[in-house]
Amino acid sequence: PGAYHLLRLNCNNFSDEVSSFLVGNGIPKYILDLPEEILRT
């Protein structure tokens, strides 16, 4: 729940939730961590 946020709550987070629900595995953590990596540069 919450509003879309380009770096913190985005399509990667949605894809992770859907993937976890459908196949029992989320998307790779390095994909979810990309926004934080960008913010650190």
Number of C-alpha atoms within 10 A of each C-alpha: 4 5 8 11 9 10 16 14 15 14 14 20 16 14 14 19 15 15 14 13 11 10 8 10 12 18 16 10 9 9 12 20 13 13 16 11 11 9 8 7 5
